Amino acid sequence: MFWLFKKGFWLGVVFVLAFFVLIAGYFLYTLQPVDALSKRVEIVSIEEGTRFADIADLLSERGLIRSAKSFKLYSILRGEAQSLRSGIYVLRPASSSRELIDQLLGLISQTVTLTFREGITFKEIDTRLASYGILKEGALLEISPHEFSEEYPFLKNATSFEGFLFPDTYEFFAPSSPNVVLDKFLSNFERKAYPVLRDLTAKNLKKKITIASLLEREVPFLKDRLIVAGILEKRLNIGMPLQVDATVLYTKCGGLITECANRSLSKKDFSFDSPYNTYLYNGLTPTPIGNPGLDAIMSALRATYSPYFYYLSDPRTQKTIFSETIDEHNENRFKYLNI
């Protein structure tokens, strides 16, 4: 009888231990990454004063953790449930709960890889970096290019960083200081674009970058860019207005062209009084209207002579249509633009 009791006791112990092993195994499983191979990132904003339980629920809703309950328990066991920081975080389902908590405690430096397309504007770069928690929105706009002009001589005549933030793929820490971010862009410009601009005077360098920014926004094809660059140079030389639609769009959208709610231009837009409106003011815009890539910069440097003075873009093919006279240009406007 005693033997049976003893046997039953040990069976009970084994059962209880097995139960706890299963519970522990499940608990550890729920702390593993949701998808260890995933490249997906989630931008998560945690406001000041957000309750710990709400943070766990948010991470669960965004598909970043397997179990909100396990995440809460693990944080409590670590003694850090109330230490998670507010802020904007770049989180990944490939991270374990331990790694996510370390990020939310500021123990792991977040890195973000972003690609900036050719023609993106200074304000658009600032806004995008802010959306990933790399810096506060507007932080770049508060810095003067003169702070960098000694290290980067191509900024000598610049009144804005517009045009000199080389479009490329970059990796940033989140958060970063604005000066560190700007230095990444500027050092890349120095390495990839400045070698072909080095022999120009500061004034002429700014001119070529400004023309390149117009080409980047107006003309998609390299062959056409060379001809349009020549047309713009001719117009500048004879004091003829450049009449570049992209400069009007830059004015209308306040330097945020991609995010502009209405990118179509009306008659009223062309009469808006701004030094960036090349229909009203002769010469180039005060600054570039975006950050051109190397192809556009090379096109500005290699402007091709042609008999043309006018051009427009075929909205169907994006091909540039050239004209020698205003009469030809008006015919093309009717033919391609129906105006």
FENRAVEN-V545083 format. One record per run of one state. SS is the DSSP state (2 for helix, 1 for strand, 0 for the rest). FROM is the first residue (numbers start at 1). TO is the last residue. If there is no record, write none. Layout:
BEGIN
SS FROM TO
SS FROM TO
END
This chain:
BEGIN
0 1 1
2 2 30
0 31 40
1 41 46
0 47 51
2 52 61
0 62 67
2 68 78
0 79 86
1 87 92
0 93 96
2 97 104
0 105 109
1 110 115
0 116 121
2 122 131
0 132 139
2 140 142
0 143 144
2 145 147
0 148 152
2 153 155
0 156 168
1 169 174
0 175 177
2 178 192
0 193 193
2 194 196
0 197 201
2 202 218
0 219 221
2 222 238
0 239 244
2 245 252
0 253 266
2 267 270
0 271 293
2 294 301
0 302 309
1 310 313
0 314 319
1 320 323
0 324 325
2 326 337
0 338 339
END
